[in-house]
Amino acid sequence: MHSNICSPIVLFVYNRPWHTKQTIKSLQRNELASESELFIYSDAAKTHKDAASVKEVRDYIHVVTGFKRIQIIERDKNWGLADSIIDGVTRIVNEYGKIIVLEDDLVTSPYFLKFMNDALNVYENEERVMHISGWNYPLQQEGYDETLFIRGTSCWGWATWADSWACFEKNTQKLFGTFSANDRYRLDYDGVADMWRQVELNHVKKINTWAIFWYTSVFKRNGLCLHPTKTLVCNIGHDGSGEHCGVSKMYEYDLSNEQVQIFSDEIVENKNAMLEIKGFLNKNKRSFPAKCFAILKRVIGKFSAERL
């Protein structure tokens, strides 16, 4: 059994001062903030135009208070989000045994840290539970428990354990060889989402991401991901300020300010929730990842044209 000491929080920041402040301020309002260690990974500027905003973020994080201990890791070169997260998560989770992960555009409920720590303790010996998410789709049906399991991971405020993260593998060639047509169909929420496309784009090096490979790693081991029925995380980054995604109102809905007190002891995928999630994605015609990649394709096309 792991101890009940609060899990370390790892926050990845780059060049968005306002978003970073909202993320940290919401964390500070969590009752367990003062008992939690916070590691902040600050990536270096990719281009000269980002230098001033990166410096502004770094100036701010050096005056942050309200946590048990704060350690800042400033990259001396630009790693990019994917490589920085893989490295940072691996280092911290291997040292502490468990971890809570955030990026710089996530506002959390005051009960977010309690939920994540409670869930990490409740399911630490359940091999099939590999991922804890603080975020969920806007479920409308009645009758759900306070928490539920689905197959999909979420990178918008999440947690895991060292033994689960040890399964993480980013190898597109291997995935092409081991994922059957049915695997790809199920990975895509039974043909509704566009997850496998991310693997393909990474394979041809049009993008460099990490979250899809965490999902495929969990999926291939028949892992499940715990979600609160009412989301405890809101993504405020869909305003065109992020590296990968543009403007979207698809996921604009209210945070839950209710404490999660009951955890599901039935470790199976919630079929009703999956049906509702698939309906939500169908209603919005294209999944959010697909919208992001449409934007990425335009950016890549523009970059290629500029090099001609």
C-alpha positions as CSV (number, residue, x, y, z in Angstrom):
1,M,0.0,0.0,0.0
2,H,1.2,3.5,-0.8
3,S,1.0,6.0,2.0
4,N,-1.8,8.5,2.3
5,I,0.7,11.3,1.7
6,C,-0.6,13.5,-1.1
7,S,0.6,12.6,-4.5
8,P,3.0,15.1,-6.2
9,I,1.5,17.4,-8.8
10,V,3.4,18.0,-12.0
11,L,2.5,21.0,-14.1
12,F,3.8,21.7,-17.6
13,V,3.9,25.3,-18.7
14,Y,5.2,27.2,-21.7
15,N,4.2,30.6,-23.0
16,R,0.7,31.4,-21.7
17,P,0.9,33.7,-18.6
18,W,-2.8,34.2,-18.2
19,H,-3.7,30.6,-18.6
20,T,-0.9,29.5,-16.3
21,K,-2.1,31.9,-13.6
22,Q,-5.7,30.6,-13.8
23,T,-4.4,27.0,-13.5
24,I,-2.3,27.7,-10.5
25,K,-4.9,29.9,-8.8
26,S,-7.5,27.2,-9.1
27,L,-5.1,24.6,-7.7
28,Q,-4.3,26.9,-4.7
29,R,-8.0,26.9,-3.8
30,N,-7.9,23.1,-3.4
31,E,-7.9,22.1,0.3
32,L,-4.9,19.7,-0.2
33,A,-2.7,22.3,-2.0
34,S,-0.8,23.1,1.2
35,E,-0.1,19.4,1.7
36,S,1.1,18.8,-1.9
37,E,4.4,19.1,-3.6
38,L,4.3,20.9,-6.9
39,F,6.8,20.4,-9.7
40,I,6.6,22.9,-12.5
41,Y,8.3,22.1,-15.8
42,S,8.9,25.2,-17.9
43,D,9.8,24.6,-21.5
44,A,12.3,27.0,-23.2
45,A,11.2,29.2,-26.1
46,K,11.0,27.5,-29.5
47,T,11.4,30.7,-31.4
48,H,12.5,34.3,-30.5
49,K,8.9,35.5,-30.6
50,D,8.0,33.2,-27.7
51,A,10.9,34.4,-25.5
52,A,9.1,37.3,-23.8
53,S,6.0,35.3,-22.9
54,V,8.1,32.3,-21.7
55,K,10.0,34.8,-19.4
56,E,6.8,36.2,-18.1
57,V,5.6,32.7,-17.2
58,R,8.9,32.0,-15.5
59,D,8.8,35.2,-13.5
60,Y,5.3,34.3,-12.3
61,I,6.0,30.7,-11.3
62,H,9.0,31.8,-9.2
63,V,6.7,33.8,-6.9
64,V,3.9,31.1,-6.5
65,T,3.1,30.0,-3.0
66,G,0.5,27.9,-1.3
67,F,2.0,24.4,-1.7
68,K,4.0,22.2,0.6
69,R,7.1,22.6,-1.6
70,I,7.6,23.9,-5.1
71,Q,10.3,22.8,-7.5
72,I,10.8,24.5,-10.8
73,I,12.5,22.7,-13.7
74,E,13.4,25.2,-16.4
75,R,14.4,23.5,-19.7
76,D,17.5,25.2,-21.3
77,K,16.3,24.2,-24.8
78,N,12.9,23.7,-26.3
79,W,11.8,20.1,-25.7
80,G,8.2,20.4,-27.1
81,L,5.2,19.3,-25.0
82,A,5.3,15.6,-25.8
83,D,8.9,15.0,-25.0
84,S,8.8,17.2,-21.9
85,I,5.7,15.4,-20.5
86,I,7.1,11.9,-21.2
87,D,10.4,12.8,-19.5
88,G,8.8,14.7,-16.5
89,V,6.1,12.2,-15.8
90,T,8.6,9.3,-16.0
91,R,11.0,10.9,-13.6
92,I,8.5,12.0,-11.0
93,V,6.2,8.9,-11.0
94,N,9.2,6.6,-10.7
95,E,10.5,8.6,-7.7
96,Y,7.1,8.9,-5.9
97,G,5.1,5.9,-7.1
98,K,2.1,7.9,-8.2
99,I,1.5,11.3,-9.8
100,I,-1.1,14.0,-10.7
101,V,-0.5,15.7,-14.1
102,L,-1.7,19.0,-15.4
103,E,-1.0,21.4,-18.2
104,D,-1.1,25.2,-18.2
105,D,-4.7,25.6,-19.5
106,L,-6.7,23.6,-17.0
107,V,-8.9,25.1,-14.3
108,T,-9.8,22.7,-11.5
109,S,-12.5,22.3,-8.9
110,P,-11.6,22.9,-5.3
111,Y,-12.2,19.2,-4.8
112,F,-9.9,18.1,-7.7
113,L,-6.9,17.2,-5.6
114,K,-9.0,15.3,-3.0
115,F,-10.6,13.2,-5.7
116,M,-7.4,12.4,-7.4
117,N,-5.6,11.4,-4.2
118,D,-8.6,9.4,-3.0
119,A,-8.9,7.6,-6.3
120,L,-5.1,6.8,-6.4
121,N,-5.4,5.2,-2.9
122,V,-8.7,3.4,-3.6
123,Y,-7.5,1.7,-6.8
124,E,-3.8,1.4,-6.3
125,N,-4.0,-2.4,-6.1
126,E,-6.5,-2.8,-8.9
127,E,-4.3,-3.8,-11.9
128,R,-6.9,-3.1,-14.5
129,V,-7.4,0.5,-13.3
130,M,-4.5,2.3,-15.0
131,H,-5.6,5.9,-15.2
132,I,-7.6,8.5,-13.1
133,S,-9.2,11.4,-15.0
134,G,-10.4,14.6,-13.4
135,W,-12.3,15.5,-16.6
136,N,-15.3,14.0,-18.2
137,Y,-17.7,14.6,-21.1
138,P,-20.9,16.5,-20.3
139,L,-23.1,13.5,-19.4
140,Q,-26.8,14.4,-19.2
141,Q,-28.5,11.1,-18.3
142,E,-29.6,10.4,-14.7
143,G,-28.8,7.4,-12.7
144,Y,-25.0,7.3,-12.9
145,D,-22.9,6.8,-9.8
146,E,-20.4,9.5,-8.8
147,T,-17.7,7.8,-10.7
148,L,-17.5,5.5,-13.7
149,F,-15.1,3.6,-15.9
150,I,-14.6,4.0,-19.7
151,R,-11.8,2.8,-22.0
152,G,-10.5,6.2,-22.9
153,T,-7.8,8.2,-21.1
154,S,-8.0,12.0,-20.8
155,C,-4.9,14.3,-20.7
156,W,-6.9,17.1,-19.1
157,G,-5.9,16.6,-15.5
158,W,-5.0,13.0,-14.8
159,A,-3.2,10.7,-12.5
160,T,-1.5,7.3,-12.5
161,W,0.9,4.9,-10.7
162,A,4.5,4.0,-11.6
163,D,3.5,0.4,-12.4
164,S,0.9,1.6,-14.9
165,W,3.1,4.2,-16.5
166,A,5.8,1.5,-16.9
167,C,3.5,0.2,-19.7
168,F,3.8,3.4,-21.6
169,E,5.3,2.9,-25.1
170,K,5.6,5.3,-28.0
171,N,6.3,3.0,-31.0
172,T,4.1,3.6,-34.0
173,Q,5.7,0.8,-36.0
174,K,4.8,-1.7,-33.3
175,L,1.3,-0.4,-33.0
176,F,0.7,-0.9,-36.8
177,G,1.9,-4.5,-36.3
178,T,-0.2,-5.3,-33.2
179,F,-3.4,-3.3,-33.5
180,S,-6.0,-5.3,-35.5
181,A,-8.8,-3.6,-37.4
182,N,-11.2,-4.4,-34.5
183,D,-8.7,-2.8,-32.1
184,R,-8.6,0.4,-34.1
185,Y,-12.4,0.4,-34.3
186,R,-12.7,0.1,-30.5
187,L,-9.9,2.6,-29.9
188,D,-12.0,5.1,-32.0
189,Y,-14.9,4.6,-29.6
190,D,-16.5,2.1,-32.0
191,G,-15.8,4.2,-35.1
192,V,-17.0,7.5,-33.7
193,A,-13.8,9.3,-32.7
194,D,-10.6,9.8,-34.7
195,M,-7.9,8.4,-32.3
196,W,-6.1,6.1,-34.6
197,R,-5.5,8.9,-37.0
198,Q,-3.2,10.4,-34.4
199,V,-1.1,7.3,-34.5
200,E,-0.8,7.6,-38.3
201,L,0.1,11.3,-38.2
202,N,2.8,10.6,-35.5
203,H,4.1,7.8,-37.6
204,V,4.7,10.0,-40.6
205,K,6.1,12.7,-38.3
206,K,3.5,15.3,-39.2
207,I,2.8,15.7,-35.5
208,N,4.7,14.8,-32.3
209,T,2.2,14.0,-29.5
210,W,2.2,11.8,-26.4
211,A,-1.4,11.3,-25.1
212,I,-2.5,8.9,-27.9
213,F,0.3,6.6,-26.9
214,W,-0.8,6.6,-23.3
215,Y,-4.3,5.7,-24.5
216,T,-3.0,2.9,-26.8
217,S,-0.8,1.6,-24.0
218,V,-3.7,1.4,-21.6
219,F,-6.1,0.0,-24.2
220,K,-3.8,-2.8,-25.3
221,R,-3.7,-4.1,-21.7
222,N,-7.4,-3.9,-21.4
223,G,-7.0,-1.1,-18.9
224,L,-9.8,1.1,-17.6
225,C,-9.9,4.7,-16.8
226,L,-11.9,6.2,-13.8
227,H,-13.8,9.4,-14.5
228,P,-15.9,11.5,-12.2
229,T,-19.5,11.6,-13.6
230,K,-19.4,15.4,-13.3
231,T,-16.2,17.0,-14.5
232,L,-13.7,18.5,-12.0
233,V,-11.6,20.1,-14.8
234,C,-12.3,22.7,-17.4
235,N,-10.0,23.3,-20.3
236,I,-9.6,27.1,-21.0
237,G,-7.1,26.6,-23.8
238,H,-9.4,26.5,-26.8
239,D,-9.1,30.1,-27.5
240,G,-6.4,29.8,-30.2
241,S,-3.5,30.3,-27.7
242,G,-2.4,26.6,-27.6
243,E,0.3,24.9,-29.6
244,H,-2.0,22.3,-31.2
245,C,-5.6,23.3,-31.0
246,G,-7.6,26.3,-32.2
247,V,-10.8,28.0,-31.1
248,S,-13.6,25.7,-30.0
249,K,-16.7,25.9,-27.7
250,M,-17.3,22.2,-27.9
251,Y,-16.2,21.5,-24.4
252,E,-17.4,24.7,-22.6
253,Y,-19.5,23.5,-19.7
254,D,-19.5,24.1,-15.9
255,L,-17.2,22.6,-13.4
256,S,-18.6,20.5,-10.6
257,N,-18.1,22.0,-7.2
258,E,-19.3,18.9,-5.4
259,Q,-17.0,16.6,-3.5
260,V,-16.8,13.0,-4.9
261,Q,-17.4,10.7,-2.0
262,I,-18.3,7.3,-3.5
263,F,-16.1,5.4,-5.8
264,S,-17.3,2.6,-8.1
265,D,-16.4,-0.9,-7.0
266,E,-17.6,-2.4,-10.3
267,I,-14.5,-2.2,-12.5
268,V,-16.2,-2.6,-15.9
269,E,-16.8,-0.1,-18.6
270,N,-20.0,1.8,-18.2
271,K,-22.0,1.0,-21.3
272,N,-24.5,3.8,-20.9
273,A,-21.9,6.4,-20.4
274,M,-20.1,5.2,-23.5
275,L,-23.3,5.3,-25.6
276,E,-23.8,8.9,-24.4
277,I,-20.3,9.9,-25.1
278,K,-20.5,8.5,-28.6
279,G,-23.7,10.4,-29.1
280,F,-22.1,13.6,-28.0
281,L,-19.2,13.1,-30.4
282,N,-21.6,12.2,-33.2
283,K,-23.7,15.3,-32.5
284,N,-20.6,17.4,-32.9
285,K,-19.9,15.7,-36.2
286,R,-16.1,15.6,-35.8
287,S,-14.3,14.6,-32.6
288,F,-12.2,17.3,-31.0
289,P,-8.9,15.6,-32.0
290,A,-10.0,15.6,-35.6
291,K,-10.6,19.4,-35.3
292,C,-7.2,19.8,-33.9
293,F,-5.6,17.9,-36.6
294,A,-7.5,19.9,-39.3
295,I,-5.8,23.0,-37.8
296,L,-2.5,21.2,-37.6
297,K,-2.7,20.3,-41.3
298,R,-3.3,24.0,-42.2
299,V,-0.3,24.9,-40.1
300,I,1.9,22.2,-41.7
301,G,0.8,23.3,-45.1
302,K,1.6,26.9,-44.4
303,F,5.0,26.0,-43.0
304,S,5.8,23.9,-46.1
305,A,4.7,26.7,-48.4
306,E,6.9,29.1,-46.5
307,R,9.9,26.9,-47.1
308,L,9.4,26.6,-50.8
